[in-house]
Amino acid sequence: MGKCRPPDPDARTWRWFASGDTWQPTEGSGSSAPLDPDAPVRWKRLAGDLQKAGYDVRIKPRVGRVVANAFFRFQGLPRELGWSRDPRLGLIIKVEIDRRPPEGAVIDTTLVQRPFPIALRHHDLPSLFAGKLHAILCRPYAKGRDWFDLTWYLTARRGLQPNLVLLANALEQTRSPADAAQWRRAVRRRLRSTKWAEVTADLRGFLQRPDDLDQIRPDLIEKALDAG
């Protein structure tokens, strides 16, 4: 499978989904200015809203970058959630804004009760699955967490099909030669060309049980692809 080609040098392309469920190349060399001049104001407004809600939050925006992003540190939140007894610990969340996402995503709303009731808007599972496939097919390096997530979609949600409209649009946006309708074949090609040592090295620091690495293997992923 050929590599995804970046857009024209003067095109400005954004990441979509800070969770890493898709990948897009960064802006071409035609411009070094940040794409979102209003991002600092937006971050301060969001931090202010969170502080009004009672959170001890601090922000660290990354200025002068193509992708508008910031790190939000919620001081003391791990203790409030019962994760730790140490009040000095904080929970850090990275937020990224994409102003040019591929079209076709289906938005769903889920009521979350913990730690307080909130109606959370998010992509539905087929759309998230499509984003993960796009990341695997187009990310220029091996990321173990992509393959870990893929095994979840293929096994924990057997029969789940990706949002092919979204996947096709994402592949077109990054100029990938992959065919969305033949995503299983494309993933197999990518799997067989991936250096698995890089995958396990990336995953090792994220798994609570190191033995779980034995279950994330190319042969088992191929079986899961065949089973679908």
ABEGO torsion letter per residue (X at the ends): XBBBBBBBAABBBBBBEAAGABBBBBBBAABABBABAAAAAAAAAAAAAAAAAGBBBBBBBBBGBABBBBBBBBBGAAAAAGABABAABBBBBBBBBBABBBBGBBBBBBBBAOABBBBBBBBBAAAAAAAAAAAAAABABBBAAAAAAAAAAAAABBGBBBBAAAAAAAAAAAGBABBAAAAAAAAAAAAAABBAAAAAAAAAAABABAAAAAABBAAAAAAAAAAX
